[in-house]
Amino acid sequence: MGTGEKLYSIFAILFVIALAVILILYPECRQLKILLPISLVGLIVNILFMFIVLRDIFLREYMTFGQKVLWAVMILVLWPAVFVYLPKFGFRARRKLT
């Protein structure tokens, strides 16, 4: 991942956490007129975030195709798996390990 992708990934994770905290702590934000625009922004942020993460997975040279598919499925099915992937692989260089 490049620097911009790393910064955006951190922003997207913080956005999701902030959104969850706001919806838990402030019940007035659960009204439809507030919830719809916030959810739309969250959807756009997460679509771009998933694109960045999945692109990074499939650009890794030192992972086998099976490993790439496994990580992609884990992240798509269990979103919190991104908390494992990013520190372990995502924030490191894509160059081939020897």
C-alpha positions as CSV (number, residue, x, y, z in Angstrom):
1,M,0.0,0.0,0.0
2,G,1.1,3.5,-0.7
3,T,1.1,6.3,1.9
4,G,-2.3,7.6,0.6
5,E,-3.9,4.2,0.8
6,K,-2.6,3.6,4.3
7,L,-3.9,7.0,5.5
8,Y,-7.3,6.3,3.8
9,S,-7.4,2.8,5.4
10,I,-6.9,4.3,8.9
11,F,-9.5,7.0,8.1
12,A,-12.0,4.4,7.0
13,I,-11.5,2.3,10.2
14,L,-11.8,5.4,12.4
15,F,-14.9,6.5,10.5
16,V,-16.6,3.1,11.1
17,I,-15.7,3.1,14.8
18,A,-16.9,6.7,15.2
19,L,-20.1,6.0,13.4
20,A,-20.8,3.0,15.6
21,V,-20.1,5.0,18.8
22,I,-22.3,7.9,17.6
23,L,-25.2,5.6,16.9
24,I,-24.8,3.9,20.2
25,L,-24.4,7.0,22.4
26,Y,-26.8,9.4,20.6
27,P,-30.3,7.8,20.0
28,E,-31.4,10.9,18.1
29,C,-29.0,10.0,15.3
30,R,-31.0,6.8,14.7
31,Q,-33.8,8.8,13.1
32,L,-34.2,8.2,9.4
33,K,-33.5,11.8,8.3
34,I,-30.1,11.7,10.0
35,L,-29.3,8.0,9.6
36,L,-29.7,7.8,5.8
37,P,-27.1,10.5,4.9
38,I,-24.7,9.2,7.5
39,S,-25.1,5.6,6.2
40,L,-24.7,6.7,2.6
41,V,-21.4,8.4,3.5
42,G,-20.3,5.2,5.4
43,L,-21.2,3.1,2.4
44,I,-19.1,5.2,0.1
45,V,-16.2,5.2,2.5
46,N,-16.3,1.4,2.9
47,I,-16.7,0.6,-0.8
48,L,-13.5,2.6,-1.5
49,F,-11.8,1.0,1.5
50,M,-12.7,-2.5,0.4
51,F,-11.5,-1.7,-3.1
52,I,-8.1,-0.6,-1.7
53,V,-7.8,-3.7,0.6
54,L,-8.8,-6.2,-2.1
55,R,-6.6,-4.6,-4.7
56,D,-3.7,-4.8,-2.2
57,I,-4.4,-8.5,-1.5
58,F,-4.3,-9.4,-5.2
59,L,-1.2,-7.4,-5.9
60,R,0.9,-9.2,-3.3
61,E,3.6,-11.2,-5.1
62,Y,4.7,-13.5,-2.2
63,M,1.2,-14.9,-1.5
64,T,-0.2,-17.9,-3.4
65,F,-3.4,-17.6,-5.2
66,G,-5.1,-19.7,-2.5
67,Q,-3.9,-17.4,0.2
68,K,-5.1,-14.3,-1.7
69,V,-8.6,-15.9,-2.1
70,L,-8.7,-16.9,1.5
71,W,-7.9,-13.4,2.7
72,A,-10.4,-11.9,0.3
73,V,-13.2,-14.2,1.4
74,M,-12.3,-13.7,5.1
75,I,-12.4,-9.9,4.7
76,L,-15.6,-9.9,2.7
77,V,-17.4,-12.3,5.0
78,L,-15.9,-11.3,8.4
79,W,-15.1,-7.5,8.1
80,P,-13.1,-7.4,11.3
81,A,-10.5,-9.7,9.6
82,V,-9.2,-6.5,8.2
83,F,-7.8,-5.7,11.6
84,V,-5.5,-8.7,11.2
85,Y,-4.7,-8.3,7.6
86,L,-3.7,-4.6,7.6
87,P,-0.9,-4.8,10.3
88,K,0.3,-8.2,9.1
89,F,0.4,-7.5,5.4
90,G,-1.4,-4.3,4.3
91,F,0.9,-1.7,5.9
92,R,4.0,-3.5,4.7
93,A,5.7,-3.2,1.3
94,R,4.4,-5.4,-1.5
95,R,7.8,-6.5,-2.7
96,K,8.7,-10.1,-2.8
97,L,10.1,-11.6,0.4
98,T,13.1,-13.8,0.1
